[in-house]
Amino acid sequence: MSGESAPRLLDVQVRTENGTAIVTVQGEVDMASAPQLQAALEDTQREGHPLIVDMSEVGFLGSAGLSVLLVVSEAAGSGNGLRVVVSDAVRRPIELTGLDKLLAVYDSLAAAVAAGTNTPAS
C-alpha cells in the first residue's frame, strides 16, 4: 500500500497531435468517475478527429467505464474508430467481457498513433 488514504481521482487531459485527439486518463474509472470520462470523450469526439484514449495510467476500470468505451466506440463508427491504450488493469476487464473484439486495443501510445497513420490491411 502506498500509505495514501484519499481515493485516487480521475484526471482527464485532452490534446490534439497531427489531427488526432489524444485523451489521457489517469486514476480509476468507476461509477462515480465514468460520467466525467464520457463527457470528455463525447466533447472531444464532436470535433471530428480520430480518437485515442490513453488509459495506460488507469488502475481500475469498472463496468461503467467499459460502457463508456462501448458507447463512444459505437458513436465513432468504423471510419473514425476509437483506439484504446491499455494498462494491465484495463486490459483484463476488456478481454473478460469480449470488448477486445470490438475495440482497437494497443499496448502503447506510440503503437496507437502509428496505427492511425497506416491503412488497415482488412
MIFI-420397 format. One record per residue: residue number from 1; residue in one letter; x, y, z of N, C-alpha, C in turn. Coordinates in Angstrom, 3 decimals. Atoms other than C-alpha are relative to their C-alpha. Layout:
MIFI-420397
 seq type      n.X      n.Y      n.Z     ca.X     ca.Y     ca.Z      c.X      c.Y      c.Z
 NUM    A        X        Y        Z        X        Y        Z        X        Y        Z
...
***
This chain:
MIFI-420397
 seq type      n.X      n.Y      n.Z     ca.X     ca.Y     ca.Z      c.X      c.Y      c.Z
   1    M    0.824   -1.177    0.000    0.000    0.000    0.000    0.871    1.244    0.000
   2    S   -0.780   -1.218    0.136    1.138    3.494   -0.726   -0.069    0.878    1.243
   3    G    0.137   -0.803   -1.205    0.003    4.918    2.603   -0.936    1.181   -0.183
   4    E    0.934   -1.090    0.250   -2.334    7.409    0.937   -1.404   -0.476    0.345
   5    S    1.344    0.408   -0.382   -5.822    7.355    2.385   -1.055    0.557   -0.949
   6    A    0.972   -0.597    0.909   -7.522    9.547   -0.234   -0.157   -0.871   -1.245
   7    P    0.195    0.771    1.217   -9.107    7.768   -3.183    0.634    0.728   -1.181
   8    R   -0.638   -0.582    1.169   -7.408    8.298   -6.490   -1.074    0.554   -0.925
   9    L    0.978   -0.647    0.848   -9.416   10.797   -8.506    0.335   -0.212   -1.466
  10    L   -0.202    0.127    1.432   -9.859   10.678  -12.247    0.520    1.309   -0.556
  11    D   -0.560   -1.159    0.672   -7.737   13.062  -14.279   -0.067   -0.267   -1.492
  12    V    0.148    0.159    1.443   -8.569   13.548  -17.958    0.595    1.224   -0.677
  13    Q   -0.646   -1.068    0.767   -6.369   15.613  -20.288   -0.221   -0.275   -1.485
  14    V    0.252    0.135    1.433   -7.104   16.271  -23.967    0.986    0.856   -0.773
  15    R   -0.866   -0.766    0.895   -4.671   17.304  -26.679   -0.184   -0.548   -1.414
  16    T    0.080    0.434    1.393   -4.522   17.110  -30.462    1.404   -0.003   -0.587
  17    E   -1.297    0.136    0.664   -1.479   15.861  -32.353   -0.222   -0.522   -1.411
  18    N    0.090    0.406    1.404   -1.325   15.699  -36.142   -1.413   -0.435   -0.389
  19    G    1.381    0.291    0.369   -5.124   15.720  -36.451   -0.666   -1.113    0.776
  20    T    0.577    1.055   -0.836   -5.686   13.004  -33.840   -0.177    0.527    1.416
  21    A    0.256   -0.388   -1.385   -7.305   13.737  -30.481    0.504   -1.114    0.912
  22    I   -0.523    0.959   -0.972   -5.488   12.058  -27.600   -0.530    0.386    1.370
  23    V    0.567   -0.221   -1.325   -7.352   11.772  -24.313    0.773   -0.886    0.972
  24    T   -0.790    0.730   -0.982   -5.051   10.791  -21.453   -0.790   -0.076    1.295
  25    V    0.809    0.255   -1.188   -6.819    9.240  -18.480    0.900   -0.596    1.076
  26    Q   -0.748    0.529   -1.138   -5.255    8.668  -15.053   -0.942   -0.154    1.177
  27    G    0.812    0.230   -1.196   -6.808    7.215  -11.917   -0.848   -1.242   -0.137
  28    E    0.922    1.130    0.010   -9.803    4.933  -11.563   -1.283    0.392   -0.699
  29    V    1.251   -0.238    0.715  -12.834    4.672  -13.824   -1.053   -0.927    0.588
  30    D    1.057    0.759   -0.659  -15.825    3.569  -11.772   -1.324    0.727   -0.201
  31    M    1.319   -0.628    0.155  -19.491    4.514  -11.381    0.027    1.498    0.271
  32    A   -0.055   -1.420   -0.349  -18.582    7.859   -9.842    0.739    0.832   -1.041
  33    S   -0.824   -0.783    0.916  -15.975    8.909  -12.403   -0.326   -0.225   -1.479
  34    A    0.313    0.305    1.400  -17.346    7.333  -15.613   -0.723    1.153   -0.713
  35    P    0.638   -1.119    0.697  -19.659   10.301  -16.387    0.989    1.101   -0.407
  36    Q   -1.030   -0.984    0.331  -16.636   12.620  -16.299    0.765   -0.448   -1.258
  37    L   -0.709    0.533    1.157  -14.802   10.374  -18.769   -0.884    0.070   -1.239
  38    Q    0.908   -0.006    1.148  -17.848   10.054  -21.018   -0.182    1.411   -0.544
  39    A    0.163   -1.389    0.446  -18.362   13.822  -21.135    1.231    0.479   -0.770
  40    A   -1.237   -0.419    0.664  -14.711   14.406  -22.047    0.137   -0.663   -1.368
  41    L   -0.128    0.713    1.268  -14.753   11.748  -24.764   -1.027    0.483   -1.017
  42    E    1.035   -0.474    0.922  -18.042   12.930  -26.263    0.304    1.411   -0.490
  43    D   -0.386   -1.357    0.412  -16.872   16.571  -26.287    1.112   -0.054   -1.033
  44    T   -1.133    0.142    0.915  -13.647   15.526  -27.987   -0.456   -0.593   -1.327
  45    Q    0.488    0.681    1.193  -15.485   13.295  -30.442   -0.750    0.960   -0.925
  46    R    0.758   -0.965    0.799  -17.666   16.202  -31.602    0.904    0.798   -0.944
  47    E   -0.934   -0.745    0.837  -14.547   17.827  -33.044    0.316   -0.750   -1.290
  48    G   -0.131    0.767    1.229  -14.431   15.023  -35.618    1.358   -0.617   -0.270
  49    H   -1.320    0.591    0.188  -10.820   13.926  -35.141   -0.029   -1.483    0.368
  50    P   -0.186    1.360   -0.512   -9.762   10.293  -34.873    0.358    0.097    1.485
  51    L   -0.116   -0.093   -1.454   -9.680    9.489  -31.155    0.797   -1.153    0.586
  52    I   -0.766    0.973   -0.775   -7.114    7.729  -28.982   -0.263    0.276    1.470
  53    V    0.173   -0.123   -1.441   -7.893    7.090  -25.311    1.172   -0.728    0.650
  54    D   -1.178    0.574   -0.651   -4.651    6.563  -23.403   -0.349   -0.305    1.451
  55    M    0.376    0.445   -1.339   -5.616    4.533  -20.331    1.139   -0.777    0.648
  56    S   -1.155    0.740   -0.519   -2.102    3.280  -19.604    0.297    0.314    1.463
  57    E   -0.186   -0.365   -1.407   -2.191    5.044  -16.219   -1.276   -0.198    0.823
  58    V    1.243    0.299   -0.719   -5.629    3.731  -15.174    0.211   -1.255    0.828
  59    G   -0.201    1.125   -0.913   -5.530    1.446  -12.137   -1.214   -0.881    0.188
  60    F    1.229    0.777   -0.147   -9.151    0.294  -12.221   -0.966    0.431   -1.080
  61    L    1.027   -0.262    1.000  -11.759    0.013  -14.969   -1.203   -0.867    0.334
  62    G    1.217    0.714   -0.361  -15.236   -0.929  -13.789   -0.971   -0.078   -1.162
  63    S    0.996    0.212    1.057  -18.348   -1.830  -15.743   -0.518    1.314   -0.575
  64    A    0.455   -1.297    0.509  -19.410    1.813  -16.011    1.007    0.550   -1.013
  65    G   -1.036   -0.431    0.934  -16.093    2.598  -17.705   -0.021   -0.805   -1.287
  66    L    0.127    0.841    1.190  -16.498   -0.343  -20.068   -1.160    0.479   -0.858
  67    S    1.163   -0.510    0.730  -19.927    1.010  -21.013    0.338    1.287   -0.738
  68    V   -0.409   -1.252    0.641  -18.420    4.426  -21.753    0.803   -0.303   -1.264
  69    L   -0.820    0.338    1.169  -15.835    2.886  -24.083   -0.852   -0.569   -1.130
  70    L    0.867    0.593    1.009  -18.517    0.887  -25.871   -0.860    1.067   -0.685
  71    V    0.853   -1.054    0.550  -20.830    3.888  -26.332    0.800    0.920   -0.921
  72    V   -0.834   -0.903    0.787  -18.021    6.112  -27.599    0.502   -0.697   -1.264
  73    S   -0.448    0.760    1.158  -16.726    3.378  -29.910   -1.107   -0.113   -1.042
  74    E    1.132    0.114    0.928  -20.171    2.862  -31.426   -0.287    1.329   -0.668
  75    A    0.235   -1.328    0.570  -20.571    6.616  -31.922    1.085    0.371   -1.012
  76    A   -1.107   -0.308    0.908  -17.163    6.793  -33.627   -0.191   -0.677   -1.346
  77    G    0.187    0.730    1.248  -18.162    4.215  -36.229    1.310   -0.552   -0.522
  78    S   -1.181    0.673    0.533  -15.739    2.282  -38.367    0.945    0.957   -0.710
  79    G   -0.855   -0.907    0.747  -14.436    5.236  -40.361    0.871    0.880    0.876
  80    N   -0.726   -0.908   -0.891  -13.245    7.260  -37.365    0.162   -0.688    1.343
  81    G   -0.001    0.888   -1.144  -12.541    4.467  -34.915    0.729    0.478    1.233
  82    L   -0.578   -0.263   -1.304  -11.616    4.625  -31.293    1.159   -0.963    0.218
  83    R   -1.154    0.815   -0.356   -8.158    3.378  -30.303    0.231    0.165    1.498
  84    V   -0.150   -0.021   -1.453   -7.575    2.454  -26.645    1.365   -0.566    0.378
  85    V   -1.283    0.450   -0.537   -4.147    2.249  -24.996   -0.292   -0.500    1.411
  86    V    0.407    0.633   -1.246   -4.422   -0.121  -22.041    1.159   -0.255    0.957
  87    S   -0.870    0.526   -1.059   -2.743   -0.888  -18.748   -0.471   -1.428    0.246
  88    D    0.453    1.351   -0.341   -2.961   -4.413  -17.330   -1.372    0.042    0.659
  89    A    1.277   -0.124   -0.714   -5.839   -3.223  -15.108   -1.151    0.325   -0.946
  90    V    1.026   -0.316    1.002   -7.724   -2.016  -18.191   -0.178   -1.167   -0.966
  91    R    0.067    1.115    0.956   -6.875   -4.917  -20.485   -0.865   -1.140    0.518
  92    R    0.704    1.169   -0.550   -8.282   -7.583  -18.150   -1.524    0.095   -0.139
  93    P    1.458   -0.042    0.161  -11.922   -6.378  -17.978   -0.434    0.104   -1.465
  94    I    0.345   -0.080    1.424  -11.892   -5.544  -21.698    0.022   -1.394   -0.614
  95    E   -0.087    1.357    0.542  -10.764   -9.081  -22.534   -1.063   -0.919    0.594
  96    L    0.987    0.870   -0.647  -13.059  -10.765  -19.980   -1.410    0.210   -0.544
  97    T    1.339   -0.302    0.530  -16.110   -9.027  -21.455   -0.088   -0.167   -1.513
  98    G    0.004    0.163    1.446  -15.075   -9.650  -25.061    0.050    1.306   -0.773
  99    L   -0.056   -1.294    0.687  -14.804   -5.951  -25.825    1.260    0.161   -0.842
 100    D   -1.207   -0.061    0.827  -11.348   -6.571  -27.258   -0.304   -0.390   -1.450
 101    K    0.429    0.335    1.369  -13.236   -7.924  -30.302   -0.627    1.216   -0.676
 102    L    0.663   -1.187    0.538  -14.971   -4.543  -30.722    0.877    1.252    0.039
 103    L   -0.863   -1.166   -0.167  -12.300   -2.087  -29.580    1.374   -0.278   -0.583
 104    A   -1.392    0.104    0.448   -8.902   -1.434  -31.136    0.870    0.280    1.222
 105    V   -0.761   -0.074   -1.244   -6.611   -2.125  -28.154    1.497   -0.031   -0.312
 106    Y   -1.442   -0.115    0.230   -2.922   -1.140  -28.046    0.734    0.009    1.328
 107    D   -0.823    0.041   -1.204   -0.110   -1.650  -25.542    0.722    1.310    0.270
 108    S   -0.704   -1.264   -0.194    1.433    1.785  -26.092   -0.632    1.098   -0.837
 109    L    0.500   -1.147    0.750    0.523    5.257  -27.252    0.655    0.053   -1.374
 110    A   -0.710   -0.016    1.286    3.168    5.022  -29.976   -0.642   -0.970   -0.991
 111    A    0.638    0.993    0.871    1.503    1.872  -31.371   -1.373    0.486   -0.467
 112    A    1.331   -0.520    0.362   -1.948    3.518  -31.319    0.120    1.129   -1.005
 113    V   -0.212   -1.109    0.944   -0.649    6.629  -33.075    0.421   -0.562   -1.353
 114    A   -0.486    0.607    1.245    1.190    4.502  -35.662   -1.143   -0.697   -0.746
 115    A    1.122    0.691    0.638   -1.992    2.511  -36.337   -0.873    0.971   -0.769
 116    G    0.804   -0.998    0.686   -3.716    5.722  -37.352    0.661    0.534   -1.249
 117    T   -0.721   -0.488    1.170   -1.034    6.562  -39.901    0.106   -1.054   -1.081
 118    N   -0.046    1.099    0.964   -1.233    3.180  -41.600   -1.403   -0.371   -0.431
 119    T    1.290    0.468    0.480   -4.067    1.964  -43.758   -0.188   -1.435    0.457
 120    P    0.234    1.369   -0.458   -5.624   -1.151  -42.194    0.026   -0.996   -1.150
 121    A   -0.109    1.037    1.020   -4.982   -4.373  -44.068   -1.348   -0.575   -0.376
 122    S    1.309    0.612    0.298   -8.577   -5.565  -43.807   -1.043    1.025   -0.332
***
